[in-house]
């Protein structure tokens, strides 16, 4: 290796590596205490607290390429449904009451519906059982969300297997070759140093992808030292490749080789050109320009790489503070007229101009080789905990779920499971938070207001950019106060039920594909024919949610198909389910508009809901939908050492009185159940343990308004 044209002895590298643990002692944060008697120390600068509004956020950087367009869906005026009688002697099917206990029947008569705990592994099983008994069904949004998430998880797996991983391997190998050629051709010390840094950067990724990759001898020792730290993931050390502190715990839990750990390597390293250290900023600028020069020589492969980046940005999000090589290309064109020849990198005036141009495009941002994953919660939840909000101001002796005791008093050390819903506009979620003391913190109201304003301003324009944004946009109508189209149920309890559906839908969406899909053998489900004549049913009066959901599925399907990574079985399942959801939306629309909706074709469609949902989640391949019970870590606070987990249990049964063919009818459907718990970071609940249902907490308190005692 050379540094500014001078050889850097290998012995010196060994000496530096030996010092890394000592250096890390001063750099690594102290491990968080998990003992209940231990109190984390809060920063002294935060008292007294005056409130910190969210910083303004500029426009999102444009993605490398648009994944696929998202069709707009207009809301339609919804008239009222004539509430059916809740008198049991008026029911068209009073025999179904025998499925309910006397206490559940009392709740049903009072509020028009009731939810009873169940033990079905999938929501579709509830509908299959109803169809086998000829019972009327109530098609819930919950059931459609479960099937949609299985489809989207399969799409993410296929994108990884068929595009992202192969592109990553090919691109990394190509960049190693280009960096080696640039290093050999570089005569200038700083340019040579930048070329070597790129060679080590890409060679490390190549070795993570494949341990047998022939790392160029020039970089072999530096790469070996880096790999030792990555595989040890013991804390913060000086990176041999970057010469800066790096948190190697970020690689914990990942395999030692493969695309997952190589992507983490790429995602966690940024190339900043305005970091305040002039020489380092220039070195990073040279690295970016050398990378871009190599990309310009890629020819047709560059299109595949752009597709891979666009797909990754859509599937897992793209951090709004990150720039990519397309942004760097625009800055290079403005300063150099295109990607410059390496010889031009000697001109520090042009180099500084390039760095300043990048900084003007998005101040404080960095260029990343691979998109860093990003979800809406990544920005929202940190804004609602300490130290963005202050100490607890509620009554003594009643510390809420989110409170963590510290040396300055109780602080909001974790978010609440309803914070996201409250930010997305749910007044019912905010009311639940208020009643539980979850908003009684200094500055919380200001933070919530700023977050709500940010979401309201950005949600429509970002819905098409990433799957997570589109998902929340599709679910948003569930958070509105129940309108006249839902007059068959008591509004507050019904709002709580929809709040549970939204929360479970949001939390489950953050699970990895392998947590939503399990290995399975080839399936041959029964044909979509109801086993007995069905008794009709009713569809959740949420046609806008259904149409937005169908549009999101179509966007995903079209993006995969355009990149030739959509296999026949999955493509057919997407199309069938999109049509099914739109048919249900049409039925729901006709129901609330008072148009006769119980035609023979409608009844047949409702009678085979369970089979349709099963075929959607369980394709003809080797993947099957995982049980609906799952647990997701939605936030981890490194300062307190605690994480918030939201769990979903088995399918629970909804009994609701709705008008079917003009008569009050008791219908049955399937809904999510939700649990919340605090766990130490690193001691998260495994999916198998959660599904065993041995150590679950009590269901979320807001569900008590509609659960049978």
N, C-alpha and C positions, 0 to 999 in steps of 0.2 A: 504494500500500500504506500501511497505518497500523500503527504499533506503539504499543500502549497509548493509542490515540486520537490519536496525533500522526502526521502524514505522514512517511514515511521516503523521503527524496529518491532519485530514480532515479540521480542522480549518485553518491550514496553506495553504491548497489548496484554500480555500475560500478567504483568505487574498491575495494570489497571483493573483487570478482571478480578484479581485477588483482593483489590480494595473495594470492590463493589458492595459487598455486604456492609462494610463500615460506612461507606458513603450513604447507603440506603437508610442507615439508622437515623441520619439527620433529615432524610427526605421523606421517609414513609410515615404516614400518620399512625398514631398509636391505635392498636386494635380496639374497637368499641367494646365497652363493658356490657355484658349481658346479665349480670347479677341484678336482681331487683333492688338490692340495697345500695347499688352503685348509682351515682347521679352524674350524667355527663355535664361537663362545664360549658355554659353558653358563652359566646363572645361578649366581652364586657362593653363593646361599642354599641350594643343594641338597647341599652337602657339610658334614658327613657325612650320608649318607642313612639314614633309619630306616623308610621305607615309608609310603605314603599309601593307606589303604583307600578304596574307592569311597564317595562320600557317599550317605547314604540318600536314596532317591527315593520321593516320595509317590505316591498314586494318579494315574493319567493323568487329565487333564481329560476330561470327557465330550465326545464329538464333537457337532457341530451336530445331526446326525441319524444314526441307525443306517443304514449302507448296505444291509445285508441280513443275515439271521441265518446263522450258520455251524453246520451240523448237527454234533452230536457223534458221534464214532466210537469205539466201545469196542474195546480190544485183546482178542484172543481167545487162549487158550492154544494154543501151537503145538507139536505133537509132533515127533519127529525124523523125518527122511527116512533110509531105509536107504541108506547110501552105496553107490553102484554100484562095481563092480570097475573099477580103472584099467588093467587088463591089456588091451592093444590087441586081442589075439586074441578077447576077449569082446565087442568092440563090435558093435553091430547094423549099423553102417555104416562099416567100416574104410576104405572108399574115400575118405572125406573127409580122412583123414590126409595124403593127397597134397597138400593145400593148405598144409601146414606144413613148415618146414625141419626137419632132424634135431635141431637145438638146441631148437626150439620143441616138437617132439614129446617131447624129454626133460623139459622143464619141465612139459608137460601130464601126463606119466606120474607125475611127482613130486608135483604139487600139485592135480591134478584139473582145472586150467584154465590157460590162458595167453592173453595179449593180444598181438596182432601189429599194428604200425602199418599204417594204411591211408590211402587218399587220397580217400575218398568225401566229397562236399560236405555230405551230410546223412546222419544215422543211418538214415533209412528206406531209403536206397539199398542198404544192406547186407542188409536183410530182403527187398527186392525181388529182389536177386540170388540170395539163398538160395532164395526161392520158385521162381524160374525154373529152378533146378537140382534142385528137389525135396529140398533139404537141410533137416534139422530145425532149428528156430530156438529161440534162447533170448531171450525178450523181457525186455530190461533196463529198469530204472528210468530209465536215462539216456535211452533213446529216448522214453519217456513225458514226461520233463521237457522235452526239446527241443520236442515238439509242444505241450505245455501253455504254454510260454513264447511260442510264436508266437501262440497264441490270446489270451493275456493282453495281449500287445503290441498286437494288433488291437483289443482291448477298450479299452486306454488311448488309442489313437489316436481311436477313435470317441467316447469320452467327451470328449476335447479338442475334436474337431470339432463334435460335435452338442450339447454342453451347456456345457462349461467356457468355451470361447472366446466363444460368443455371449452367455452370461450375464455374462461379464466385461465385454464391450463395452457391453451394455445397462445393467448396474449402474453402471459407471464414468460413463457419460453422465448417468444419473439423479442420481448423487451430486454431479456438477459442478453440475447445476441446483439441487439442494437447498442445497448449500453457498453458491452465489451468492445464493439467496433469503435464507438465514440471515445472510449478511454484510450484505445490504441492510437487513434488519430489526433488526440488532443496534445498540443505542444505547450499550451499555457498552463501554469500551475493551478489557478483557481478553476479553470474549465476542467482540467484533469481531475481535480478534487471532486467537482460536482458529478462528473461521469462515474468516478469510482463509487460515490455515495449511491447513485442510481443502480449501479451494478450490484452492490451489496443489498440494496432494498429489494430489487426484483429477484435476486438469487435466494434470499431468505424465503420469499413467498414460494419460489419454485421448489425449494427443499421441503417446505411444509406440505406442499401438494404431493410431492413424491420424494421419499428419502433417497431414492436411487438417482435423483437428478444430478448430472455432473456439474457441480458448482465450479466456475472458473477458478483456477488455482490462486489468482491474484486476490480473490475475495474469500477464499475458503476458510481462513482462520476467523475472520470477523463474523462470517455467517455461522460458523460452529459455535462461537461465543454467544451469539444472539439466540440460537436455537436452544442452548443450555438454559438461558433465562426464561425463554418462552415456555419450555416444557417443565420448568420448575415452578413457574407462576407463584413465587413466594412473596411478592411485594413490589415496591418501587426501587428500581435500580437505574444506573446510567446505561442507556442503550448503546452497545458497541457500534451499531450502524448509524444512529443519529447523534450520538454524543450528548444526549439530553435525558433527563429523568423520564422513565416510562413505567406505568403500572402494569406489571406482568400478571396480576391477579385477573386481569381482563380475559385471560386465556383459560382460566379454571373451568372445568366441566366440559371442555371441548376435546375432541380426539387429537392425538399428537400429530396426525397427518390428515390431509384431505382438504376439500374445498372450504369447509366451515372455518377451520383455523386460519387458512390462508386469507379468507375474506376478512376475518377479524384483524389480521395483521394490516391489511390495506385500509380498513375502515378506521383504525385507531391512530393512523399517522397522517398528519396534515402538513402541507407546505405553505407556511405563512411568509408573506413578503413585506409585512408591516409590523413585525414583532418588536421593534425597538432596538434590536442589535443589528447594526448596519451590515457587518460582514456576514452574519448568519442569514439575514434577509437576502443579500445578494447571492449567497450560495443556493438558497432555496429557489430563487428566481432562475438561476442557471439550470438547476435540476428540472424545473418545470419546462423550461424552453428546450432542453435536451430531450425530455420525454415527448414533447409535442413534435419536435423534429422527427423523432423515431416513428411516431404515429403517422406522420405525413407520408412515410415511405411504405405504409402497410398495405396500400391499395385496397382490394376488395375486402380484406379482412377487417378493415376499419369499420365497415358497415355492420358486420356481425358484432363487433365490440360495442358499437353505439347501441345496437338492439339490446345487448346484454345489460348495459347500464340503464337504459330506459326501462327494461323489464324489472330490474332490481329496484329502481326508484319507485315504480308503480306498486310492486308487490309488498315491499317492506318500508317504503317511504324514503324521503331524502331530506336530510337535515337542512333547515332553512338558512343556517349560517355557513353552509359549505358551497364552494365553487367547484366546478369540474373542468375537464380539459376543453370543453366547448367554450366556457367563459375565458379560459386562458388563451384559446385561439383568437377570440375577439380582441383581447388586449394585445396579443402579439401582432395582429393585423394592424391595429391602430398605431403601434410604435415602430414595428419593423416592416410592415407590409406583408406579413405572413410569418411562418415559423422561420427564424433566422438560421443561417449557417453557424455552426459552433464557433467559427473564428470571430463572428460578430459579438460574441458574449464577452469579449475582452473590454468592450466599451462600457464603462460603469455608468456613464451618463444615460445611455439608452437602457441599460439594465435597471437603473433606478426609476426611469420613466415607466418601464413596464410594470414594476412593482407598484408604483403609485397609481397607474391606470387600473390595476386589479383592485387596489384599495378603494379607489373612487367608485368602482362598480358596486362594491358591497363592503363598507368599512368593517374591519375587525374579523373578516372571514378568511378562510384558508382554502387552498385547492386540495382536493382529495382525489386519489387515483380511482377509488371505487366509492360509490355512494354510501354514506353512513346511514344506517336505518334510523327512522324517525316516525313517531306516532304522535297524534295530537296531545295525548296525556303527558308526553315528555316535556311540554312547555307549561301545561296547565297545572299539574299537581305540585311541582316544586314552588309555584307561586302562591300556594295556599297553605304552606307550612312554615315553621320557624326556619330562618329568620326573616322571611318575607312577611310573615305576620308575627305579632308579639306574644306576650304572655297571656295566660288564661285570666279572664275577668268574671267568670261565672261564680256561682255560690260555692263556698267551701264544702268539701266532703262529697262533691258530685262531679268528679273529674270525668269528662267524656271519653269515648273510645279513642279519640285522636291524641289525647294528652299524654305527655311524657314528663316526668318529674326531673327538674334540673336544679342547679345551684341557685338560679334566680327565680325559681318557681316553675309551675307547670307551663309547658309550651306545646304548641301543636306540632308534635314530632312525627306524625303520620297523617296522610290525608284520610278522608272518610270515603267509604264505598260509593256515596252519593254525590261527591264533589263534582265529578264530571257531568252528571246529569244536571246539577244545579247550574254549572257554567253554561251548559248547552240550552239553558232557558227554562228548566222545569221548576215551576213555582211550588209544586208539591214536594219535590226533593228539597228545596230550600226550607219549606215549612217543617219537614222531618228533621233537617239539620238544626234548625232553630230550637225545636222542642227538645232535642237531645243535648243542647248546650254546645253543639259542634261549631257554632259561629261566634261564641263568646270569647274572642281573642282580639287583642289590640290590632287594629288595622285590617281585620278580616273583611269587613264590608267594602273597603276601598279596593282591596285585592280582587274580590269577587266581581265588583262592578267593572274593573278594568279588564278582567279576563272575559267577562260576558261581552263587553264591547268589542274586544278583539275577535272573538269567535263570530259574533254577528256580522262583523265587517268582512271576514275572510272566508267563512264557511262556503258560501255559494261559489266563489271564484276558485277555491281549491278543491272542490268536490271531485273534479275530473282528474286531478293530478296524481292521486295515490289511492290505493285500495282502502286504507284506513279512513281517509277523509270521506270517500264516497260511501263507505259503510255507515258512518255517523250521520251523514246527510240523509241517507235512506231511512234511518231509524228516527230522525228528529221529530216527525209528527207524533210519535208515541208519547212525547213529553208535553204535548199541549194539554190543557185542561179538557176533560171529556166534554164533547159537544152534544148537541141534540141527537146525533146519530147513535149515541150510546146511552139513551135514556132508559134502557131496560135494566140498568144497574145503578146502585148508589154511587154518585160521582167520586167521592173521596176514596172509597175502597177500590173502585175500578181504576182510578188513577194510580193507586198503589200497585195493582196487578200489572199495569202497563209499565210502571217504573221498574218492576222486577224484570220484565221482559227486556227492557232497554239495557239494564245493568248487566244481565247475563249475556245479552248479545254483544255488548261492548267488551266485557271481560274475556269471553270465549274467543273473540276475534283476535286477541293478542296471543293466543296459544300457537305453538309451532305446529306445522303440518303433522308431524309424527304423534302429536298429542290429540289430534282430531281424527286421525286415521290409524288403523292398526292393520298388521299383516292379516290377510285372509285368503282363503282359497277361492277359486272361480265359483261364482254364484249363479244359480238358475232360479230366481225368484218366481213365485207363482204368477200366472198371467194376471193382467190387470182386470179381473172380472170379480165383482163382489160375490161372495159365497151364498148370500141370501138376499132377497129384496130389501133395499135400504129404505129408511124412513125419512129421507131428506136431511136437512140440516141448515146450518147458518154459517156465514163466513164473517170473520172479524171485520167490523166496519172501518177498516183502515186501507181503502183502495190506493191512497197516495203512497203509503209505505210500500205496498206491493208493486206499484208501477216503478217506483224508484229502485226497488230491489231488482226487478227484472232488467231495468236499464243498466244497473251496475254489473249484473251477470253477463249481459250482452256485451258490455264494454270489455270485460275480461276475456270472454270467448273470442271476440274479434281481434284483440291484441295478440292472443296466443296464436290464432289462426294465421294472422298476417306474418308471424315469425316462424310459421311451420313447426310449431311445437305443441299442437293440439291433436292428440290421437283420436281415432274415430269414436271409440266408446265414450270418452269424456266429452267430446264435442256433441254427440247425440244426447248425452245426459243434460248438458247445459241447455241445448235447444228445447228438449222436452220440458224441462223444469221452467224455463222462461215462459213458454206458452201456458203451462199449467198455472203459474203465478198470475199471469195476465188474465186467464179465464176466471180465476178466483176473484181478481180485482173487479172484473166485469160483473160477476155475481154480487159482490159486496156493494158495488155502485148501484145496481138495480134494486137491491134490498133497501138501501137507505133512501132511494128515490121513490119508493112505494110501487115500483113496477113488479109485476108477478115474476118471481125469481125461481120458483120451484118447478121448473119444467123437467121432463124425463131426463134430458141430457144433463141438467144441473144435478139432479138427484144421483145419477150414475157417477158423475164426477166426484161428488162428495162421498159417495159410498166407497170409492177406491182411493181416498186420500192416503190411507195408511200404506197401501201397496206402492203408490206413486212415490211417497216420501222414502220408503225403503229402497226402491230401485234407484232413486236419485243419490242417496248416500252410499249405497253398496253397488259398485259397478261390476262389470264382467271381468275385471282384472284381479290383481292380488292384493287390493286394498279394500278395507271395509270401514264404515263409520265407527269410530270409537264410541263407547258408552257416553251418554250425555253427561254423566257425573265427571267433573274435571275441576282442577284447581289452578288458578293463575296468579302469579305474583305481579301485581299491578304497580307497585312502587316499593323501592328499597331506599332507606335513608341511612347513608354511610355514617352520618354524624351520631345517630342514636343506636346504630346496629340493629334496627328493626325493619321488617318488611310487612307490607299489607298484602294479604292474600284474599282473593275473592273465589269462593268455590260454588259450583253448581252441583246439585244433587240429582237424584233420579227424577224421572218424569212424574209430575203430580197431576191429579185429575181436577179439571174444572167442570163444575155443573152449573149451567146457566139457563134461565128461562127466557126464551126468545120466540118471536112470532115465526111460525113455519106454516105456510099455506093458510095464513090468517088465524091460526090457533096458537094459544100459549103452549109451548112445547119445551120439555126439559131436554137439553142437549148436553153432550159430554165432549170435552176436549182435553188437550195436554198442554201443560205450562212448565216453565222453568221454576226451580227453587234456588235461592241464593243464600250463601253464608259468608261471613267475614271474620277474619282472625288476624292477630298480630303474631309474627314469628321472628326469631332471631335470623339475621341475614346468614345465609349458608346452611340453615336448617329448614329449608323449605319442604313442604309436603310433597312427596312423590305421588304421581298419578295413581299407581296401584294401591298405595296406602289410603289415599283419599277415597277411592272407589270401594275399598273394603268397608267404609262407613263406620269404623270403630271409634274414631276420636273426633268426630265433627262437633263444631260448636252449635249453639242454638241457631235456628234460621234467622235471617235478617229481621229486626224488630218491626219494620214497616209492613211486613207481610202479615202481621197479626190481625190487621183490619179485615182480612178476607179468608184467613185460614180457619178451618173447623177446629175448635179447641180440642 
